[in-house]
Amino acid sequence: MANKNQKLTSFRQLTFFNLLLFVILLGVMEYFFLSAGVMLMDNFTRAAELGEAVLAAFVVLLALEMGLIFKLDNNKSKDHFLTPLLLTHLPWVLGLGLSFVVRYNLPDPHNFLLRKIEILFGLMWVTHVFTFCGWLLWRVRGNRKPVSLTFGLVAIFFFVGITVWTISCDISGDEPHYLLMAQNLIRHGNLDLTDGYQNKTYMEFYHRGDLEPQGLEHVVDGKRYSHHPLGPVLLVLPGFFLLGRLGAALTVALLAAWALYLSLRVLELTGAHGRALQAIGTVGLFSSPFLLFAGLVFPEIPTACLMGLTLLFVLQKRWFWLGLTLGVFLWMHNRNVLLVMPILAYLGVDLLTHKKDRWNEIKLLAAGFAIPVGLLAVYFHSIYGVWTPLGAHNEPFTSLFRLSHFWIGFFGLLLDQECGLWFYFAIFGMTLAGALMLWSSQNPLRYLVIWTFSFYFIFMSFYENLGLTPGTRYMVGVTPLLLFMLYHAFAKLKFNAWEVLTLVSFVGGVLINWILAVVPWMRYNKLEGENMMLKIFGNVLHMPLTASQPGFQAPVIDVHSYYISIFWVIVTIVLSIWFWRENKDNRQTAKSLVKPAR
């Protein structure tokens, strides 16, 4: 009887604590949005209406999060999940600092009231999304569901949740031109952008002044056509039709979640399991370029999805669908030929070794590939009067491979302040060690993964547009390959200096993603070619941080950029070989490292 009364008392205390926590969080949110509304609108009634909407949104958000918990958690009783769930909402308490934030001076041109309130909201919302997803993945780590399914569902909430906030930033670069193409298809059923530029119909989603046609766009018979690929436009077209820019951004966010799911699913099918696979999912979610480009209408996230599908169809030997996928690559961007070429070369050699059904498999692959490639040729001929994308872009093939650009591209892809992979996400420095482990394993995809990535990286080093956009844009599409290689390094990790180094590298990437999500304007703006985070932190610390990091986009490239890059590349190679040599004598191949998929 005493035990029963004790349980009842404990239940009442827990219920009271949860109700109190819920009321406190609700009160803080009400204070923040009501105060912000009054400051911005100078109208208490309208601000109160905003506050009421926020209360309803908070309840809906809790319901969605509880639904996700029930979907993923095998603990049928769901004991004590409400308290930690509410605690993940504690970042809303930062809203009490609103009066302090509005008095703080931000760097120009962001030093105005709305921007200050937006950044405080971003800090609260993004921190909650990161905290909730991290806590949920920890809670359900032993739920016996496929790791790919668990991370795929969490990724939907994570990428969509972050995207809902980051679209508050005005778009720039190529993105408004993709959206203008989508708008024109919906309104006029064609790709003639003349009306869009002249009548400024782009003002529905672009608010940075006049949008000028880009230099490579074409005028054919008085009609203006964009030089951008049609594939990404067709993908976001339904979302743009329903919700405008928000719908297009959410479509890309969902594709980012699908890309992560496919990456993990392929690993599972090759036998990956356990903590190493969960660690790879965590890296892909929190510390990879996926988040950086989730919600941005560019070809990179769709390319990552196609790369995951390619690996999946190779494993399943679905030759027709594999050929179809490889053909669709070229609809996303013409530089994807650097992915299609090595994959086709590998498949050609591999299929010739098949003694049974060799020619039938080749026919299926060729038929699938011919359909999208043929349609692409017809599209380019009907619009531009040429048969290939290179002809439509007025680019000779040799312009993509300038020998004088190789070392700038090689080091820039890795360490440049604006586009370097290791600069943003140092955890991928371990992929070299992972590639060595993968090569010596019995994984059925080992040669395809290493060969495709190596070919792509080497020839992308010649690419003349490196660094024109912030972030590791050109590595997003091959992130599934990077995660695949990274797994084989993680599978050998032990609690020693290697694990500490890995954790530090991972946390650095999480911090980068968190900052760029909290302050999304940093994803779109470059300050004289310098990384904005280095610039801002350098000003705070009174240290020239930008001068200490390699930069390959300045008008005159400083020789110290090469020296610093060479130093870090050598360090990475030495550490990778050391790690490989320490673990190669374990004789653990893919068969013993992982359990076969069922």
C-alpha positions in Angstrom: 0.0 0.0 0.0 2.8 2.4 0.9 4.5 1.6 -2.4 1.3 2.4 -4.3 0.9 5.7 -2.4 4.6 6.5 -3.2 4.0 6.0 -6.9 0.9 8.1 -6.8 2.7 10.9 -5.1 5.6 10.7 -7.6 3.1 10.8 -10.4 1.4 13.9 -9.0 4.8 15.6 -8.5 5.8 14.9 -12.1 2.5 16.1 -13.4 2.7 19.3 -11.4 6.3 19.9 -12.6 5.3 19.3 -16.2 2.4 21.7 -16.0 4.5 24.3 -14.3 7.2 23.9 -17.0 4.6 24.1 -19.7 3.1 27.3 -18.3 6.5 28.9 -17.9 7.5 28.1 -21.5 4.2 29.3 -22.7 4.5 32.5 -20.7 8.0 33.2 -22.0 6.9 32.7 -25.6 3.9 34.9 -25.1 6.2 37.6 -23.6 8.6 37.4 -26.5 6.1 37.5 -29.4 3.8 40.0 -27.8 6.7 42.4 -27.0 8.2 41.9 -30.4 4.9 42.5 -32.1 4.3 45.7 -30.2 7.8 46.9 -31.0 7.4 46.2 -34.7 3.8 47.0 -35.3 3.1 49.6 -32.6 -0.3 48.0 -32.3 -1.2 46.0 -29.1 -4.3 44.4 -30.7 -2.4 43.0 -33.7 0.5 41.9 -31.4 -2.0 40.1 -29.2 -3.4 38.2 -32.2 0.1 37.2 -33.0 0.6 35.9 -29.5 -2.6 33.8 -29.7 -1.4 32.3 -33.0 2.0 31.5 -31.3 0.2 29.7 -28.4 -1.7 27.5 -30.9 1.5 26.9 -32.9 3.3 25.8 -29.7 0.6 23.2 -28.9 0.7 21.9 -32.5 4.6 21.7 -32.3 4.4 19.6 -29.1 1.8 17.3 -30.7 4.1 16.7 -33.8 7.1 16.0 -31.6 5.1 13.6 -29.4 3.9 11.9 -32.5 7.5 11.4 -33.7 8.5 10.0 -30.3 5.6 7.5 -30.4 6.6 6.5 -33.9 10.2 5.8 -33.1 10.3 4.7 -29.4 9.8 1.0 -28.7 9.1 1.8 -25.0 5.4 1.3 -25.1 4.8 2.9 -21.8 6.6 6.0 -22.9 7.6 6.7 -19.3 8.8 10.2 -18.5 9.2 11.4 -22.0 7.2 14.6 -21.5 9.7 16.2 -19.0 12.8 15.9 -21.2 10.6 17.0 -24.2 9.6 20.1 -22.5 13.2 20.7 -21.3 14.3 20.8 -25.0 12.1 23.9 -25.3 14.1 25.8 -22.7 15.9 27.9 -25.4 12.6 29.9 -25.5 13.7 31.3 -22.1 16.2 33.3 -24.1 13.3 35.4 -25.2 13.4 37.2 -21.8 16.6 38.9 -23.1 14.7 40.7 -25.8 15.0 44.1 -24.2 18.8 43.6 -24.0 19.1 42.4 -27.6 17.3 45.3 -29.2 19.8 47.7 -27.5 22.8 45.7 -28.9 24.5 47.1 -32.0 24.9 44.6 -34.9 27.4 45.0 -37.8 26.0 47.0 -40.7 23.8 46.6 -42.7 22.0 44.4 -40.1 21.8 47.0 -37.3 18.0 47.5 -37.2 15.1 46.4 -35.0 13.6 43.7 -37.1 16.9 42.0 -37.7 17.8 41.9 -34.0 14.4 40.3 -33.2 14.8 37.8 -36.1 18.3 36.7 -34.9 17.0 36.2 -31.3 14.1 34.1 -32.6 16.6 32.1 -34.8 18.8 31.5 -31.8 15.8 30.1 -29.8 14.2 28.1 -32.6 17.3 26.6 -34.1 18.8 25.7 -30.7 15.5 23.9 -29.8 15.4 21.9 -33.1 19.1 20.8 -32.6 18.4 19.9 -29.0 15.2 18.0 -29.6 16.5 16.0 -32.5 19.7 15.2 -30.6 17.8 14.1 -27.5 15.3 12.0 -29.5 18.1 10.2 -31.4 19.7 9.4 -28.0 16.4 8.2 -26.5 15.6 5.8 -29.4 19.2 4.6 -30.1 18.2 1.0 -29.1 14.7 0.9 -30.7 15.6 -2.0 -33.0 14.3 -0.1 -36.0 16.5 0.3 -39.1 18.9 3.1 -38.4 18.1 4.5 -41.9 14.4 4.8 -41.0 15.0 6.4 -37.6 17.4 9.0 -39.0 15.3 9.5 -42.1 12.2 10.4 -40.0 14.2 12.7 -37.7 15.9 14.3 -40.7 12.5 15.3 -42.1 11.6 17.2 -38.9 15.2 18.6 -38.6 15.7 19.8 -42.2 12.1 21.1 -42.6 12.2 22.8 -39.1 15.5 24.6 -39.9 14.3 25.5 -43.4 11.1 27.1 -42.1 13.4 29.6 -40.4 16.3 30.0 -42.9 13.9 31.1 -45.7 13.5 34.4 -43.8 16.8 35.4 -45.5 16.5 37.0 -48.9 17.7 34.8 -51.8 20.6 35.6 -54.0 23.0 34.0 -56.5 21.4 31.5 -58.9 18.4 30.6 -56.7 16.1 33.5 -57.8 16.7 32.5 -61.4 15.6 28.9 -60.7 12.5 30.2 -59.0 11.8 32.6 -61.9 11.9 29.6 -64.3 9.4 27.8 -62.1 7.2 30.8 -61.9 7.2 31.2 -65.7 6.3 27.6 -66.3 3.3 27.9 -64.0 2.1 31.2 -65.4 2.9 30.9 -69.1 3.8 27.2 -69.6 7.2 28.1 -71.1 10.7 29.2 -70.2 10.8 32.6 -71.9 11.8 34.9 -69.0 11.4 38.2 -70.9 8.1 39.1 -69.1 9.5 38.1 -65.7 12.4 40.5 -66.0 10.5 43.3 -67.6 7.4 43.3 -65.3 9.4 42.2 -62.2 7.2 39.3 -61.4 10.1 38.0 -59.4 9.3 40.5 -56.7 7.0 37.9 -55.3 10.0 36.0 -53.9 13.0 38.3 -54.5 13.4 41.5 -52.5 16.9 42.8 -53.2 16.1 45.3 -55.9 16.2 44.6 -59.6 17.0 41.1 -60.7 19.3 41.3 -63.7 19.7 38.5 -66.3 22.9 36.6 -65.9 25.7 36.8 -68.4 25.3 33.4 -69.9 21.5 33.7 -70.6 20.4 33.4 -74.2 18.2 35.5 -76.4 16.7 33.5 -79.2 14.2 35.2 -81.6 13.6 37.9 -79.0 12.9 35.4 -76.2 15.2 35.2 -73.2 16.1 31.8 -71.8 18.1 31.0 -68.7 21.3 28.9 -68.9 20.4 27.1 -65.7 19.5 23.4 -65.8 15.8 22.5 -65.9 16.0 19.5 -63.5 16.0 21.3 -60.2 13.1 23.6 -61.4 10.9 20.6 -62.3 11.6 19.0 -58.8 10.5 22.1 -56.9 7.6 23.0 -59.3 4.8 21.4 -57.4 6.0 22.9 -54.1 6.4 26.3 -55.7 2.9 26.1 -57.2 1.3 25.4 -53.8 3.4 27.6 -51.4 5.7 29.8 -53.5 9.2 30.1 -52.3 8.4 28.3 -49.1 7.0 25.3 -51.0 10.2 25.1 -53.1 12.4 25.4 -50.1 10.5 22.7 -48.2 10.8 20.4 -51.2 14.6 20.7 -51.1 14.5 20.1 -47.3 12.6 16.8 -47.9 15.1 15.8 -50.6 17.9 16.4 -48.1 16.2 14.1 -45.6 15.8 11.5 -48.4 19.5 11.9 -49.4 20.5 11.1 -45.8 18.1 8.1 -45.7 19.4 6.7 -48.9 23.0 7.1 -47.7 22.3 5.1 -44.5 20.1 2.6 -46.3 22.9 1.7 -48.8 25.3 1.3 -45.8 22.8 -1.0 -44.1 22.5 -3.2 -47.2 26.3 -3.6 -47.3 26.2 -4.8 -43.7 26.8 -1.6 -41.7 25.2 -1.7 -38.2 25.6 -0.6 -34.6 27.1 2.5 -33.1 29.3 3.3 -36.1 26.3 3.5 -38.4 24.4 5.7 -35.9 27.5 7.9 -35.7 27.5 8.3 -39.5 23.8 9.2 -39.3 24.6 11.8 -36.7 27.4 13.3 -38.8 25.1 13.4 -41.9 22.4 15.1 -39.9 24.2 17.6 -37.8 27.8 18.0 -39.2 27.6 17.7 -43.0 26.8 20.0 -45.9 23.3 18.6 -46.1 22.0 21.1 -43.6 23.9 24.0 -45.2 22.0 23.5 -48.5 18.7 22.1 -47.2 16.1 24.5 -48.4 18.3 26.2 -51.1 17.1 25.6 -54.7 20.3 24.5 -56.2 21.3 21.2 -58.0 23.4 19.9 -55.2 20.8 18.3 -52.9 19.0 16.5 -55.8 22.4 15.3 -57.0 23.0 13.8 -53.6 19.7 12.0 -53.8 20.6 10.6 -57.2 24.0 9.5 -55.9 22.3 7.5 -53.1 19.9 6.0 -55.6 22.8 5.0 -57.9 24.5 3.1 -55.1 21.2 1.5 -54.1 20.4 0.3 -57.7 24.0 -1.0 -58.2 23.6 -3.2 -55.1 20.1 -4.4 -56.2 21.3 -4.8 -59.8 18.3 -2.9 -61.2 20.0 -2.1 -64.4 17.2 -0.2 -66.2 16.5 2.1 -63.2 20.2 2.5 -62.7 20.6 3.8 -66.3 17.6 6.0 -65.8 19.1 7.6 -62.7 22.4 8.2 -64.4 20.7 10.0 -67.2 18.7 12.2 -64.8 22.1 13.3 -63.3 22.6 15.4 -66.4 19.3 17.2 -66.0 20.5 18.5 -62.7 23.7 20.2 -64.0 26.2 19.6 -66.8 29.1 19.3 -64.3 27.4 16.1 -63.1 29.0 14.5 -66.2 32.0 14.2 -63.8 30.0 11.7 -61.8 28.3 9.9 -64.7 31.6 9.2 -66.5 33.4 7.3 -63.8 30.2 5.4 -62.8 29.6 4.3 -66.4 33.3 3.3 -66.8 33.1 1.2 -63.6 29.8 -0.4 -64.7 31.2 -1.1 -68.2 34.2 -3.0 -66.8 32.1 -4.8 -64.2 29.4 -5.9 -66.6 31.9 -7.3 -69.0 33.0 -9.7 -66.3 29.5 -11.1 -66.0 29.3 -14.4 -67.8 25.5 -14.8 -67.6 23.0 -12.2 -68.9 25.8 -9.8 -69.7 24.3 -8.4 -72.9 20.8 -8.2 -71.4 22.0 -6.2 -68.5 24.0 -3.9 -70.8 20.8 -3.4 -72.9 18.7 -2.5 -69.9 21.3 -0.1 -68.6 21.7 1.6 -72.0 17.9 1.8 -72.5 17.4 3.5 -69.1 20.2 5.9 -69.7 19.1 6.8 -73.3 15.6 7.9 -72.2 16.5 11.0 -70.0 19.6 11.8 -72.2 17.5 11.7 -75.3 14.9 13.9 -73.8 17.6 16.3 -72.6 19.0 16.5 -76.1 15.6 17.3 -77.5 15.0 19.9 -74.8 18.3 21.7 -75.6 17.7 21.5 -79.3 14.2 22.9 -79.1 15.1 25.8 -76.8 18.7 26.6 -77.7 19.2 25.0 -81.1 22.0 22.8 -79.9 22.2 19.2 -78.7 24.4 19.4 -75.6 24.4 21.6 -72.5 27.9 22.8 -73.3 26.8 24.2 -76.6 23.9 26.0 -74.9 26.2 27.6 -72.3 28.6 28.8 -75.0 31.4 26.9 -73.2 34.0 24.9 -75.0 34.7 21.6 -73.3 38.3 22.6 -72.5 37.1 25.6 -70.5 36.1 23.2 -67.7 39.6 21.8 -67.3 42.2 24.6 -67.1 45.6 23.2 -66.1 46.5 26.6 -64.5 43.6 26.3 -62.1 44.3 22.8 -60.8 46.1 23.6 -57.5 43.8 26.5 -56.7 40.9 24.1 -57.1 42.6 21.2 -55.3 43.4 23.1 -52.2 40.3 25.3 -52.5 37.9 22.3 -52.4 39.4 21.3 -49.1 40.5 24.4 -47.2 39.3 27.6 -48.8 37.5 30.0 -46.5 34.4 30.1 -48.7 34.1 26.6 -50.3 36.5 24.3 -48.5 35.1 21.1 -47.2 37.5 20.7 -44.3 37.2 24.3 -43.3 33.4 23.9 -42.7 33.3 20.2 -41.8 36.6 19.0 -40.5 35.1 15.6 -39.7 35.4 14.7 -43.4 39.2 14.9 -43.1 38.8 11.3 -41.8 37.5 10.1 -45.2 41.0 9.5 -46.4 41.5 7.0 -43.6 38.1 5.6 -44.3 39.0 5.1 -48.0 42.1 3.1 -47.0 39.9 1.0 -44.7 37.3 0.6 -47.4 39.8 -0.4 -50.0 41.1 -3.2 -47.9 37.6 -4.5 -47.0 35.4 -6.9 -48.9 32.6 -4.3 -49.3 30.9 -4.8 -52.7 30.8 -1.1 -53.4 34.4 -0.3 -52.4 35.9 0.3 -55.8 32.9 2.2 -57.2 32.8 4.6 -54.2 36.5 5.3 -54.1 36.9 5.5 -57.9 33.9 7.8 -58.4 34.9 10.2 -55.6 38.5 10.3 -56.7 37.6 11.0 -60.3 35.1 13.7 -59.4 37.5 15.5 -56.9 40.5 15.5 -59.3 38.5 16.9 -62.2 36.5 19.3 -60.1 39.9 20.8 -59.1 40.0 22.3 -62.6 36.6 23.9 -62.3 36.8 27.7 -62.8 33.8 28.6 -60.6 35.2 27.3 -57.3 34.5 29.6 -54.4 31.8 31.7 -56.1 29.3 30.6 -53.5 29.8 30.2 -49.7 29.8 26.7 -48.3 31.0 23.4 -49.6 28.6 23.5 -52.6 30.5 21.3 -54.9 30.9 18.5 -52.3 27.2 18.2 -51.4 26.4 15.9 -54.2 29.1 13.4 -53.2 28.3 13.5 -49.5 26.8 10.0 -49.7 30.2 8.8 -50.9 32.0 10.7 -48.1 29.7 9.1 -45.5 30.2 5.7 -47.0 34.0 6.0 -46.6 33.7 7.6 -43.2 31.8 4.6 -41.8 34.8 2.3 -42.3 37.0 4.6 -40.3 34.3 4.9 -37.6 34.0 1.1 -37.4 37.6 0.9 -36.2 37.5 3.8 -33.7 38.5 3.1 -30.1 38.4 5.4 -27.1 41.8 7.1 -27.5 43.2 10.1 -29.1 41.6 9.2 -32.4 38.1 9.3 -30.9 38.9 12.7 -29.2 40.1 14.1 -32.5 37.0 12.8 -34.3 34.7 14.3 -31.6 36.3 17.7 -31.8 36.0 17.6 -35.6 32.4 16.7 -35.4 31.6 19.4 -32.9 33.2 22.0 -35.1 30.9 21.0 -38.0 27.9 21.1 -35.7 28.8 24.6 -34.6 29.2 25.8 -38.2 25.8 24.4 -39.1 24.2 25.9 -36.0 25.6 29.4 -36.6 24.6 29.4 -40.3 21.1 28.3 -39.4 20.7 30.8 -36.5 22.0 33.6 -38.8 21.0 32.5 -42.3 22.1 35.8 -43.9 25.7 34.5 -43.5 24.9 31.7 -46.0 24.2 34.3 -48.7 26.7 37.1 -48.1 30.4 37.2 -48.7 32.5 40.1 -47.4 35.3 40.8 -49.9 35.8 37.1 -50.4 36.4 36.5 -46.7 34.5 34.1 -44.5 32.1 36.1 -42.4 32.5 34.0 -39.3 36.2 34.5 -39.3 35.7 38.2 -39.9 33.2 38.6 -37.1 35.0 36.5 -34.5 38.3 38.1 -35.5 36.8 41.5 -34.8 35.6 40.3 -31.4 38.9 38.8 -30.5 40.9 41.6 -32.1 42.8 39.1 -34.2 43.2 38.8 -38.0 41.7 35.4 -38.3 41.1 35.7 -42.0 44.8 36.2 -42.6 45.6 33.0 -40.8 43.3 30.8 -43.1 43.9 29.9 -46.7 41.9 31.9 -49.3 41.9 31.1 -53.0 39.3 33.6 -54.2 41.1 36.9 -53.6 42.1 39.0 -56.6 45.7 38.1 -55.8 46.2 34.8 -54.0 48.7 35.0 -51.2 51.4 32.4 -51.3 50.8 31.7 -47.6 47.4 30.1 -48.6 49.4 27.4 -50.4 51.7 26.9 -47.5 49.0 26.6 -44.9 47.0 24.2 -47.2 50.0 22.0 -47.9 50.7 21.8 -44.2 47.2 20.6 -43.3 47.0 18.2 -46.2 50.3 16.6 -45.1 49.0 16.4 -41.5 45.8 14.7 -42.7 47.7 12.2 -44.9 50.1 11.3 -42.0 47.3 10.9 -39.5 45.3 8.8 -42.0 48.2 6.4 -42.8 49.0 6.2 -39.1 45.4 5.3 -38.2 45.2 2.8 -41.1 48.5 1.1 -40.0 47.3 0.9 -36.4 44.2 -1.0 -37.4 45.1 -2.9 -40.5 46.5 -5.9 -38.5 43.1 -6.5 -37.0 42.2 -8.4 -40.2 38.6 -7.3 -39.9 37.0 -7.2 -43.3 33.5 -6.1 -44.1 32.2 -9.6 -43.2 33.5 -9.5 -39.7 33.1 -5.7 -39.1 29.4 -5.8 -39.9 26.5 -8.1 -39.9 25.0 -9.2 -43.3 21.8 -7.4 -44.2 18.6 -9.4 -44.1 
